[in-house]
Amino acid sequence: AEFDNYRKRVRKEHSEIYDYVRGDVFRMLLPVIDDLERLLNSESSEQSLREGIGIIYKDLMTTLQSHGLESFTDEGNAFDPNVHEAVSVEETEAQMDGKIVDTWLKGYRYKGRLLRPAKVKVGQKNR
């Protein structure tokens, strides 16, 4: 009975911690939501909308990076199946054989842990 109570208490504490962390994430994103709402409610030209979205993107990435998020592309580096997903192959010169020639979608890590592999185009030596 005591062990069951202990397990229930630990489960409840874990749930409360997760809720607290989620609340912090939402709180961190509120300024981004506010900026997007202001942008959507403004009567701006296409160019100023583009600039506004760029500013919001930069602010969001700065916030996420300050909490440990890291993006990567790796053009010119060797393909690594542990962190890259090859979505296409391109014939290249010998020096680019097995190396990343383009990134289609950035990869992301959180505190060193892979969240999403980068989707890349890999060079293959002309035959």
Phi and psi in radians as a Rosetta constraint file:
Dihedral C 1 N 2 CA 2 C 2 CIRCULARHARMONIC -1.119 0.35
Dihedral N 2 CA 2 C 2 N 3 CIRCULARHARMONIC -0.687 0.35
Dihedral C 2 N 3 CA 3 C 3 CIRCULARHARMONIC -1.150 0.35
Dihedral N 3 CA 3 C 3 N 4 CIRCULARHARMONIC -0.693 0.35
Dihedral C 3 N 4 CA 4 C 4 CIRCULARHARMONIC -1.083 0.35
Dihedral N 4 CA 4 C 4 N 5 CIRCULARHARMONIC -0.745 0.35
Dihedral C 4 N 5 CA 5 C 5 CIRCULARHARMONIC -1.097 0.35
Dihedral N 5 CA 5 C 5 N 6 CIRCULARHARMONIC -0.701 0.35
Dihedral C 5 N 6 CA 6 C 6 CIRCULARHARMONIC -1.071 0.35
Dihedral N 6 CA 6 C 6 N 7 CIRCULARHARMONIC -0.823 0.35
Dihedral C 6 N 7 CA 7 C 7 CIRCULARHARMONIC -1.070 0.35
Dihedral N 7 CA 7 C 7 N 8 CIRCULARHARMONIC -0.731 0.35
Dihedral C 7 N 8 CA 8 C 8 CIRCULARHARMONIC -1.106 0.35
Dihedral N 8 CA 8 C 8 N 9 CIRCULARHARMONIC -0.736 0.35
Dihedral C 8 N 9 CA 9 C 9 CIRCULARHARMONIC -1.121 0.35
Dihedral N 9 CA 9 C 9 N 10 CIRCULARHARMONIC -0.752 0.35
Dihedral C 9 N 10 CA 10 C 10 CIRCULARHARMONIC -1.118 0.35
Dihedral N 10 CA 10 C 10 N 11 CIRCULARHARMONIC -0.749 0.35
Dihedral C 10 N 11 CA 11 C 11 CIRCULARHARMONIC -1.045 0.35
Dihedral N 11 CA 11 C 11 N 12 CIRCULARHARMONIC -0.756 0.35
Dihedral C 11 N 12 CA 12 C 12 CIRCULARHARMONIC -1.130 0.35
Dihedral N 12 CA 12 C 12 N 13 CIRCULARHARMONIC -0.743 0.35
Dihedral C 12 N 13 CA 13 C 13 CIRCULARHARMONIC -1.106 0.35
Dihedral N 13 CA 13 C 13 N 14 CIRCULARHARMONIC -0.734 0.35
Dihedral C 13 N 14 CA 14 C 14 CIRCULARHARMONIC -1.072 0.35
Dihedral N 14 CA 14 C 14 N 15 CIRCULARHARMONIC -0.766 0.35
Dihedral C 14 N 15 CA 15 C 15 CIRCULARHARMONIC -1.072 0.35
Dihedral N 15 CA 15 C 15 N 16 CIRCULARHARMONIC -0.737 0.35
Dihedral C 15 N 16 CA 16 C 16 CIRCULARHARMONIC -1.139 0.35
Dihedral N 16 CA 16 C 16 N 17 CIRCULARHARMONIC -0.682 0.35
Dihedral C 16 N 17 CA 17 C 17 CIRCULARHARMONIC -1.118 0.35
Dihedral N 17 CA 17 C 17 N 18 CIRCULARHARMONIC -0.801 0.35
Dihedral C 17 N 18 CA 18 C 18 CIRCULARHARMONIC -1.059 0.35
Dihedral N 18 CA 18 C 18 N 19 CIRCULARHARMONIC -0.746 0.35
Dihedral C 18 N 19 CA 19 C 19 CIRCULARHARMONIC -1.083 0.35
Dihedral N 19 CA 19 C 19 N 20 CIRCULARHARMONIC -0.705 0.35
Dihedral C 19 N 20 CA 20 C 20 CIRCULARHARMONIC -1.102 0.35
Dihedral N 20 CA 20 C 20 N 21 CIRCULARHARMONIC -0.783 0.35
Dihedral C 20 N 21 CA 21 C 21 CIRCULARHARMONIC -1.128 0.35
Dihedral N 21 CA 21 C 21 N 22 CIRCULARHARMONIC -0.768 0.35
Dihedral C 21 N 22 CA 22 C 22 CIRCULARHARMONIC -1.039 0.35
Dihedral N 22 CA 22 C 22 N 23 CIRCULARHARMONIC -0.725 0.35
Dihedral C 22 N 23 CA 23 C 23 CIRCULARHARMONIC -1.045 0.35
Dihedral N 23 CA 23 C 23 N 24 CIRCULARHARMONIC -0.711 0.35
Dihedral C 23 N 24 CA 24 C 24 CIRCULARHARMONIC -1.101 0.35
Dihedral N 24 CA 24 C 24 N 25 CIRCULARHARMONIC -0.719 0.35
Dihedral C 24 N 25 CA 25 C 25 CIRCULARHARMONIC -1.104 0.35
Dihedral N 25 CA 25 C 25 N 26 CIRCULARHARMONIC -0.804 0.35
Dihedral C 25 N 26 CA 26 C 26 CIRCULARHARMONIC -1.080 0.35
Dihedral N 26 CA 26 C 26 N 27 CIRCULARHARMONIC -0.751 0.35
Dihedral C 26 N 27 CA 27 C 27 CIRCULARHARMONIC -1.061 0.35
Dihedral N 27 CA 27 C 27 N 28 CIRCULARHARMONIC -0.689 0.35
Dihedral C 27 N 28 CA 28 C 28 CIRCULARHARMONIC -1.141 0.35
Dihedral N 28 CA 28 C 28 N 29 CIRCULARHARMONIC -0.564 0.35
Dihedral C 28 N 29 CA 29 C 29 CIRCULARHARMONIC -1.516 0.35
Dihedral N 29 CA 29 C 29 N 30 CIRCULARHARMONIC -0.210 0.35
Dihedral C 29 N 30 CA 30 C 30 CIRCULARHARMONIC -0.990 0.35
Dihedral N 30 CA 30 C 30 N 31 CIRCULARHARMONIC -0.762 0.35
Dihedral C 30 N 31 CA 31 C 31 CIRCULARHARMONIC -1.055 0.35
Dihedral N 31 CA 31 C 31 N 32 CIRCULARHARMONIC -0.592 0.35
Dihedral C 31 N 32 CA 32 C 32 CIRCULARHARMONIC -1.164 0.35
Dihedral N 32 CA 32 C 32 N 33 CIRCULARHARMONIC -0.770 0.35
Dihedral C 32 N 33 CA 33 C 33 CIRCULARHARMONIC -1.058 0.35
Dihedral N 33 CA 33 C 33 N 34 CIRCULARHARMONIC -0.775 0.35
Dihedral C 33 N 34 CA 34 C 34 CIRCULARHARMONIC -1.029 0.35
Dihedral N 34 CA 34 C 34 N 35 CIRCULARHARMONIC -0.799 0.35
Dihedral C 34 N 35 CA 35 C 35 CIRCULARHARMONIC -1.100 0.35
Dihedral N 35 CA 35 C 35 N 36 CIRCULARHARMONIC -0.730 0.35
Dihedral C 35 N 36 CA 36 C 36 CIRCULARHARMONIC -1.119 0.35
Dihedral N 36 CA 36 C 36 N 37 CIRCULARHARMONIC -0.719 0.35
Dihedral C 36 N 37 CA 37 C 37 CIRCULARHARMONIC -1.096 0.35
Dihedral N 37 CA 37 C 37 N 38 CIRCULARHARMONIC -0.757 0.35
Dihedral C 37 N 38 CA 38 C 38 CIRCULARHARMONIC -1.063 0.35
Dihedral N 38 CA 38 C 38 N 39 CIRCULARHARMONIC -0.741 0.35
Dihedral C 38 N 39 CA 39 C 39 CIRCULARHARMONIC -1.125 0.35
Dihedral N 39 CA 39 C 39 N 40 CIRCULARHARMONIC -0.759 0.35
Dihedral C 39 N 40 CA 40 C 40 CIRCULARHARMONIC -1.147 0.35
Dihedral N 40 CA 40 C 40 N 41 CIRCULARHARMONIC -0.553 0.35
Dihedral C 40 N 41 CA 41 C 41 CIRCULARHARMONIC -1.516 0.35
Dihedral N 41 CA 41 C 41 N 42 CIRCULARHARMONIC -0.099 0.35
Dihedral C 41 N 42 CA 42 C 42 CIRCULARHARMONIC -1.517 0.35
Dihedral N 42 CA 42 C 42 N 43 CIRCULARHARMONIC 2.710 0.35
Dihedral C 42 N 43 CA 43 C 43 CIRCULARHARMONIC -1.828 0.35
Dihedral N 43 CA 43 C 43 N 44 CIRCULARHARMONIC 1.387 0.35
Dihedral C 43 N 44 CA 44 C 44 CIRCULARHARMONIC -1.935 0.35
Dihedral N 44 CA 44 C 44 N 45 CIRCULARHARMONIC 2.827 0.35
Dihedral C 44 N 45 CA 45 C 45 CIRCULARHARMONIC -1.275 0.35
Dihedral N 45 CA 45 C 45 N 46 CIRCULARHARMONIC 2.909 0.35
Dihedral C 45 N 46 CA 46 C 46 CIRCULARHARMONIC -1.037 0.35
Dihedral N 46 CA 46 C 46 N 47 CIRCULARHARMONIC -0.702 0.35
Dihedral C 46 N 47 CA 47 C 47 CIRCULARHARMONIC -1.128 0.35
Dihedral N 47 CA 47 C 47 N 48 CIRCULARHARMONIC -0.763 0.35
Dihedral C 47 N 48 CA 48 C 48 CIRCULARHARMONIC -1.229 0.35
Dihedral N 48 CA 48 C 48 N 49 CIRCULARHARMONIC -0.547 0.35
Dihedral C 48 N 49 CA 49 C 49 CIRCULARHARMONIC -1.115 0.35
Dihedral N 49 CA 49 C 49 N 50 CIRCULARHARMONIC -0.758 0.35
Dihedral C 49 N 50 CA 50 C 50 CIRCULARHARMONIC -1.055 0.35
Dihedral N 50 CA 50 C 50 N 51 CIRCULARHARMONIC -0.781 0.35
Dihedral C 50 N 51 CA 51 C 51 CIRCULARHARMONIC -1.117 0.35
Dihedral N 51 CA 51 C 51 N 52 CIRCULARHARMONIC -0.728 0.35
Dihedral C 51 N 52 CA 52 C 52 CIRCULARHARMONIC -1.087 0.35
Dihedral N 52 CA 52 C 52 N 53 CIRCULARHARMONIC -0.749 0.35
Dihedral C 52 N 53 CA 53 C 53 CIRCULARHARMONIC -1.113 0.35
Dihedral N 53 CA 53 C 53 N 54 CIRCULARHARMONIC -0.681 0.35
Dihedral C 53 N 54 CA 54 C 54 CIRCULARHARMONIC -1.073 0.35
Dihedral N 54 CA 54 C 54 N 55 CIRCULARHARMONIC -0.727 0.35
Dihedral C 54 N 55 CA 55 C 55 CIRCULARHARMONIC -1.136 0.35
Dihedral N 55 CA 55 C 55 N 56 CIRCULARHARMONIC -0.768 0.35
Dihedral C 55 N 56 CA 56 C 56 CIRCULARHARMONIC -1.111 0.35
Dihedral N 56 CA 56 C 56 N 57 CIRCULARHARMONIC -0.753 0.35
Dihedral C 56 N 57 CA 57 C 57 CIRCULARHARMONIC -1.031 0.35
Dihedral N 57 CA 57 C 57 N 58 CIRCULARHARMONIC -0.819 0.35
Dihedral C 57 N 58 CA 58 C 58 CIRCULARHARMONIC -1.073 0.35
Dihedral N 58 CA 58 C 58 N 59 CIRCULARHARMONIC -0.772 0.35
Dihedral C 58 N 59 CA 59 C 59 CIRCULARHARMONIC -1.095 0.35
Dihedral N 59 CA 59 C 59 N 60 CIRCULARHARMONIC -0.751 0.35
Dihedral C 59 N 60 CA 60 C 60 CIRCULARHARMONIC -1.094 0.35
Dihedral N 60 CA 60 C 60 N 61 CIRCULARHARMONIC -0.815 0.35
Dihedral C 60 N 61 CA 61 C 61 CIRCULARHARMONIC -1.120 0.35
Dihedral N 61 CA 61 C 61 N 62 CIRCULARHARMONIC -0.679 0.35
Dihedral C 61 N 62 CA 62 C 62 CIRCULARHARMONIC -1.068 0.35
Dihedral N 62 CA 62 C 62 N 63 CIRCULARHARMONIC -0.767 0.35
Dihedral C 62 N 63 CA 63 C 63 CIRCULARHARMONIC -1.103 0.35
Dihedral N 63 CA 63 C 63 N 64 CIRCULARHARMONIC -0.839 0.35
Dihedral C 63 N 64 CA 64 C 64 CIRCULARHARMONIC -1.138 0.35
Dihedral N 64 CA 64 C 64 N 65 CIRCULARHARMONIC -0.694 0.35
Dihedral C 64 N 65 CA 65 C 65 CIRCULARHARMONIC -1.149 0.35
Dihedral N 65 CA 65 C 65 N 66 CIRCULARHARMONIC -0.599 0.35
Dihedral C 65 N 66 CA 66 C 66 CIRCULARHARMONIC -1.178 0.35
Dihedral N 66 CA 66 C 66 N 67 CIRCULARHARMONIC -0.283 0.35
Dihedral C 66 N 67 CA 67 C 67 CIRCULARHARMONIC -1.808 0.35
Dihedral N 67 CA 67 C 67 N 68 CIRCULARHARMONIC 0.157 0.35
Dihedral C 67 N 68 CA 68 C 68 CIRCULARHARMONIC 1.928 0.35
Dihedral N 68 CA 68 C 68 N 69 CIRCULARHARMONIC -0.025 0.35
Dihedral C 68 N 69 CA 69 C 69 CIRCULARHARMONIC -1.374 0.35
Dihedral N 69 CA 69 C 69 N 70 CIRCULARHARMONIC 2.427 0.35
Dihedral C 69 N 70 CA 70 C 70 CIRCULARHARMONIC -2.381 0.35
Dihedral N 70 CA 70 C 70 N 71 CIRCULARHARMONIC 2.257 0.35
Dihedral C 70 N 71 CA 71 C 71 CIRCULARHARMONIC -1.760 0.35
Dihedral N 71 CA 71 C 71 N 72 CIRCULARHARMONIC 2.714 0.35
Dihedral C 71 N 72 CA 72 C 72 CIRCULARHARMONIC -2.610 0.35
Dihedral N 72 CA 72 C 72 N 73 CIRCULARHARMONIC 2.641 0.35
Dihedral C 72 N 73 CA 73 C 73 CIRCULARHARMONIC -2.157 0.35
Dihedral N 73 CA 73 C 73 N 74 CIRCULARHARMONIC -0.824 0.35
Dihedral C 73 N 74 CA 74 C 74 CIRCULARHARMONIC 1.266 0.35
Dihedral N 74 CA 74 C 74 N 75 CIRCULARHARMONIC 0.429 0.35
Dihedral C 74 N 75 CA 75 C 75 CIRCULARHARMONIC -0.959 0.35
Dihedral N 75 CA 75 C 75 N 76 CIRCULARHARMONIC 2.398 0.35
Dihedral C 75 N 76 CA 76 C 76 CIRCULARHARMONIC 1.521 0.35
Dihedral N 76 CA 76 C 76 N 77 CIRCULARHARMONIC -0.253 0.35
Dihedral C 76 N 77 CA 77 C 77 CIRCULARHARMONIC -1.591 0.35
Dihedral N 77 CA 77 C 77 N 78 CIRCULARHARMONIC 2.856 0.35
Dihedral C 77 N 78 CA 78 C 78 CIRCULARHARMONIC -1.153 0.35
Dihedral N 78 CA 78 C 78 N 79 CIRCULARHARMONIC 2.471 0.35
Dihedral C 78 N 79 CA 79 C 79 CIRCULARHARMONIC -1.131 0.35
Dihedral N 79 CA 79 C 79 N 80 CIRCULARHARMONIC 2.317 0.35
Dihedral C 79 N 80 CA 80 C 80 CIRCULARHARMONIC -2.234 0.35
Dihedral N 80 CA 80 C 80 N 81 CIRCULARHARMONIC 1.915 0.35
Dihedral C 80 N 81 CA 81 C 81 CIRCULARHARMONIC -1.093 0.35
Dihedral N 81 CA 81 C 81 N 82 CIRCULARHARMONIC -0.222 0.35
Dihedral C 81 N 82 CA 82 C 82 CIRCULARHARMONIC -1.328 0.35
Dihedral N 82 CA 82 C 82 N 83 CIRCULARHARMONIC -0.414 0.35
Dihedral C 82 N 83 CA 83 C 83 CIRCULARHARMONIC -2.285 0.35
Dihedral N 83 CA 83 C 83 N 84 CIRCULARHARMONIC -0.054 0.35
Dihedral C 83 N 84 CA 84 C 84 CIRCULARHARMONIC -2.181 0.35
Dihedral N 84 CA 84 C 84 N 85 CIRCULARHARMONIC 2.582 0.35
Dihedral C 84 N 85 CA 85 C 85 CIRCULARHARMONIC -2.082 0.35
Dihedral N 85 CA 85 C 85 N 86 CIRCULARHARMONIC 2.034 0.35
Dihedral C 85 N 86 CA 86 C 86 CIRCULARHARMONIC -1.342 0.35
Dihedral N 86 CA 86 C 86 N 87 CIRCULARHARMONIC 2.102 0.35
Dihedral C 86 N 87 CA 87 C 87 CIRCULARHARMONIC -1.851 0.35
Dihedral N 87 CA 87 C 87 N 88 CIRCULARHARMONIC -0.219 0.35
Dihedral C 87 N 88 CA 88 C 88 CIRCULARHARMONIC -2.866 0.35
Dihedral N 88 CA 88 C 88 N 89 CIRCULARHARMONIC 2.842 0.35
Dihedral C 88 N 89 CA 89 C 89 CIRCULARHARMONIC -2.192 0.35
Dihedral N 89 CA 89 C 89 N 90 CIRCULARHARMONIC 2.479 0.35
Dihedral C 89 N 90 CA 90 C 90 CIRCULARHARMONIC -2.247 0.35
Dihedral N 90 CA 90 C 90 N 91 CIRCULARHARMONIC 2.361 0.35
Dihedral C 90 N 91 CA 91 C 91 CIRCULARHARMONIC -1.196 0.35
Dihedral N 91 CA 91 C 91 N 92 CIRCULARHARMONIC 2.303 0.35
Dihedral C 91 N 92 CA 92 C 92 CIRCULARHARMONIC -2.435 0.35
Dihedral N 92 CA 92 C 92 N 93 CIRCULARHARMONIC 3.093 0.35
Dihedral C 92 N 93 CA 93 C 93 CIRCULARHARMONIC -1.221 0.35
Dihedral N 93 CA 93 C 93 N 94 CIRCULARHARMONIC 2.848 0.35
Dihedral C 93 N 94 CA 94 C 94 CIRCULARHARMONIC -0.988 0.35
Dihedral N 94 CA 94 C 94 N 95 CIRCULARHARMONIC -0.634 0.35
Dihedral C 94 N 95 CA 95 C 95 CIRCULARHARMONIC -1.180 0.35
Dihedral N 95 CA 95 C 95 N 96 CIRCULARHARMONIC -0.301 0.35
Dihedral C 95 N 96 CA 96 C 96 CIRCULARHARMONIC -1.796 0.35
Dihedral N 96 CA 96 C 96 N 97 CIRCULARHARMONIC 0.107 0.35
Dihedral C 96 N 97 CA 97 C 97 CIRCULARHARMONIC -1.073 0.35
Dihedral N 97 CA 97 C 97 N 98 CIRCULARHARMONIC 2.172 0.35
Dihedral C 97 N 98 CA 98 C 98 CIRCULARHARMONIC 1.350 0.35
Dihedral N 98 CA 98 C 98 N 99 CIRCULARHARMONIC 0.146 0.35
Dihedral C 98 N 99 CA 99 C 99 CIRCULARHARMONIC -1.917 0.35
Dihedral N 99 CA 99 C 99 N 100 CIRCULARHARMONIC 2.787 0.35
Dihedral C 99 N 100 CA 100 C 100 CIRCULARHARMONIC -1.391 0.35
Dihedral N 100 CA 100 C 100 N 101 CIRCULARHARMONIC 2.165 0.35
Dihedral C 100 N 101 CA 101 C 101 CIRCULARHARMONIC -1.775 0.35
Dihedral N 101 CA 101 C 101 N 102 CIRCULARHARMONIC -0.361 0.35
Dihedral C 101 N 102 CA 102 C 102 CIRCULARHARMONIC -2.784 0.35
Dihedral N 102 CA 102 C 102 N 103 CIRCULARHARMONIC 2.637 0.35
Dihedral C 102 N 103 CA 103 C 103 CIRCULARHARMONIC -1.968 0.35
Dihedral N 103 CA 103 C 103 N 104 CIRCULARHARMONIC 2.186 0.35
Dihedral C 103 N 104 CA 104 C 104 CIRCULARHARMONIC -1.561 0.35
Dihedral N 104 CA 104 C 104 N 105 CIRCULARHARMONIC -0.590 0.35
Dihedral C 104 N 105 CA 105 C 105 CIRCULARHARMONIC -2.570 0.35
Dihedral N 105 CA 105 C 105 N 106 CIRCULARHARMONIC 2.218 0.35
Dihedral C 105 N 106 CA 106 C 106 CIRCULARHARMONIC -1.057 0.35
Dihedral N 106 CA 106 C 106 N 107 CIRCULARHARMONIC 2.629 0.35
Dihedral C 106 N 107 CA 107 C 107 CIRCULARHARMONIC -1.652 0.35
Dihedral N 107 CA 107 C 107 N 108 CIRCULARHARMONIC 2.781 0.35
Dihedral C 107 N 108 CA 108 C 108 CIRCULARHARMONIC -2.358 0.35
Dihedral N 108 CA 108 C 108 N 109 CIRCULARHARMONIC 2.485 0.35
Dihedral C 108 N 109 CA 109 C 109 CIRCULARHARMONIC -2.183 0.35
Dihedral N 109 CA 109 C 109 N 110 CIRCULARHARMONIC 2.601 0.35
Dihedral C 109 N 110 CA 110 C 110 CIRCULARHARMONIC -2.128 0.35
Dihedral N 110 CA 110 C 110 N 111 CIRCULARHARMONIC 1.979 0.35
Dihedral C 110 N 111 CA 111 C 111 CIRCULARHARMONIC 0.874 0.35
Dihedral N 111 CA 111 C 111 N 112 CIRCULARHARMONIC 0.782 0.35
Dihedral C 111 N 112 CA 112 C 112 CIRCULARHARMONIC 1.507 0.35
Dihedral N 112 CA 112 C 112 N 113 CIRCULARHARMONIC -0.228 0.35
Dihedral C 112 N 113 CA 113 C 113 CIRCULARHARMONIC -1.598 0.35
Dihedral N 113 CA 113 C 113 N 114 CIRCULARHARMONIC 2.252 0.35
Dihedral C 113 N 114 CA 114 C 114 CIRCULARHARMONIC -1.159 0.35
Dihedral N 114 CA 114 C 114 N 115 CIRCULARHARMONIC 2.163 0.35
Dihedral C 114 N 115 CA 115 C 115 CIRCULARHARMONIC -1.687 0.35
Dihedral N 115 CA 115 C 115 N 116 CIRCULARHARMONIC -0.706 0.35
Dihedral C 115 N 116 CA 116 C 116 CIRCULARHARMONIC -2.633 0.35
Dihedral N 116 CA 116 C 116 N 117 CIRCULARHARMONIC 2.279 0.35
Dihedral C 116 N 117 CA 117 C 117 CIRCULARHARMONIC -1.216 0.35
Dihedral N 117 CA 117 C 117 N 118 CIRCULARHARMONIC 2.664 0.35
Dihedral C 117 N 118 CA 118 C 118 CIRCULARHARMONIC -1.299 0.35
Dihedral N 118 CA 118 C 118 N 119 CIRCULARHARMONIC 2.368 0.35
Dihedral C 118 N 119 CA 119 C 119 CIRCULARHARMONIC -1.604 0.35
Dihedral N 119 CA 119 C 119 N 120 CIRCULARHARMONIC 2.068 0.35
Dihedral C 119 N 120 CA 120 C 120 CIRCULARHARMONIC -2.300 0.35
Dihedral N 120 CA 120 C 120 N 121 CIRCULARHARMONIC 2.813 0.35
Dihedral C 120 N 121 CA 121 C 121 CIRCULARHARMONIC -1.798 0.35
Dihedral N 121 CA 121 C 121 N 122 CIRCULARHARMONIC 2.263 0.35
Dihedral C 121 N 122 CA 122 C 122 CIRCULARHARMONIC -1.898 0.35
Dihedral N 122 CA 122 C 122 N 123 CIRCULARHARMONIC 2.420 0.35
Dihedral C 122 N 123 CA 123 C 123 CIRCULARHARMONIC -1.366 0.35
Dihedral N 123 CA 123 C 123 N 124 CIRCULARHARMONIC 2.496 0.35
Dihedral C 123 N 124 CA 124 C 124 CIRCULARHARMONIC -2.322 0.35
Dihedral N 124 CA 124 C 124 N 125 CIRCULARHARMONIC 2.227 0.35
Dihedral C 124 N 125 CA 125 C 125 CIRCULARHARMONIC -0.965 0.35
Dihedral N 125 CA 125 C 125 N 126 CIRCULARHARMONIC 2.384 0.35
Dihedral C 125 N 126 CA 126 C 126 CIRCULARHARMONIC -1.001 0.35
Dihedral N 126 CA 126 C 126 N 127 CIRCULARHARMONIC 2.363 0.35
